[in-house]
Amino acid sequence: MTSTRMNTSQRAARAIAVAGLSLALVGCGRKFYDPHPTPDAEVVAMLRAGGGGAATADAAASTGTGWATLKGQFVLDGDAPSLPAISTAGKDPLCPATVPDQSLIVDSGTKGIANVLVFARKVSRVFKPEDGSQPAPPAFDQDKCLFLTHVLATRVADPLSIKNSDAVLHNTNVSPTGNPAFNQSLPPKTDATYKFNKQLSLPAEVVCNIHPWMKGYIFSRDDPYFAVTGKDGTFEIKNLPAGEEIEFQVWQEKAPTGLTAAPLVSRGRFKLTLEADQTKDVGPISVPAATFN
């Protein structure tokens, strides 16, 4: 009986305390606590629009429409450093006595820099052709004791054909970060297939241990927004998402930490926002010759 009375008294005291607090809040001009408040319409609208923090940036990035193309040309500002041919030291009588140093190839006429890799670091949308068609995946080939494509870029989804069009045995050895290692001996006129399982942030080096002067690079991305400059230094990336800022990364073998080409490229990166149906030509991008010394 005593216990019941105490519980009843406690409940009554609590009720009085709550009532007193409510009156105090009203007296201070504040609204009485509502256990079922009405949502703030402005806050709801902001949240639905992606308001606040990283969500805001992601939502804004995905609101763009249409597609655009980026073009440009990397050219050397100054005299190209002298890179003598590499001696094969008679290691294999079927190989030439010397092979060219491919670490920096500059066109004598245009001063265009070959084998510069340009790629989008992150995009919110990826173009899909209405007919579902995709470019044919490239092949990584070798002949005359040299990799024919010094820097090759491809998509993760595309199986990579590794070929040996040479008259001698080669082993193609590559260990891309986060992907299966590949080190297979390829007899003359044979090929093998390699499959990436994730994209790379930087190119992976490829070597032939039988012929140690042979070196190249392969690079994979989930999306198709990458390009490797040709002999004249030009590149083109089509169907980029328009209406959002895209950060691009630039890589060249002799400037692995990132080249700078003012005013566009700084430490291997630059940002652009393209308009729908625009073909943006950033023109000649001059790279100081001292970059490669």
Phi, psi and omega in degrees: 000318179296319180298317180299318180296320180295318179297320180295319179295319179297318180295320179295319180297318179296319179298319180295319181297317179296317179298319180296319179296320179298316180295323180295319180294320178296320181296332179275005179083015180261157179283146176294142181303129179246115181293346179231071185291155176278130182301143176285116185300321181292319179295316179301315181297319180295316181295319179295332179275359180089028184290136173098129170062210183296329180301323179298313181297316180296318180295317180295323182292330185269003182271352179292156178227156177085179186222158185213168181238140177244131179229158177183181180212128175266123181233152180274129176262097183123190181272136179290136177297147180284121179241099182295156177299153182265127179283137176268000173055028178063021183297326180222117183298343179273356178262154175299159179293328177221155175229153181290149172279113185265007184292336175210108180248117182241127179291129184293333182275309184264347188063019176293143181259119180277161173063032170269126180266130177234129179209152177281130182287323181200137176225158181266340182223150178233129181293136176235116180302143181299326180272002178075005183286151178223150178301147178295135180295144181283167176245143177261105190245166178214143180201150181052039176060041179209140173288127186286329175249106186291320176232117182242131177242140182210173177268150178302322184289345184264120174300136183262124177274119176257117188243157171232097178271007184276172178265004181234161178288136174229150166247128181260115190241117179212141178227076181295139180305126178077007181234165179297142174285150179226124178211079187244135175281130181244112174297165180305140176062036176235173179210167177216167181244135177240140181236121173286153172240355174204159182283163181250154174264340176215155180297150177260137182284139177244135179225164170241114183288337178290323180236087193295346177282346181284126179210140175208187182218144172234153187214136181232145177221155177290324182256171182268017188268071178210161177202151174241129183296145178278191183300329181269007177084003183273154175215161178209131176237118185262160172055041173285147178294125179274158174083011177219150179284128180243132175262127180254148176245143181240132180228138172220141189307319183272001175226060187297336179275359177112120179276158178241129179223091184295145002265000189277307189258129177230120179052041173081014180218154171204158183237143178214149169242120184260152178265155180302135179067013180275142167249102184268115177255110182279002174070195178294128176254106187276122180254121180302137181300331180299340179303327188255008179283000000 
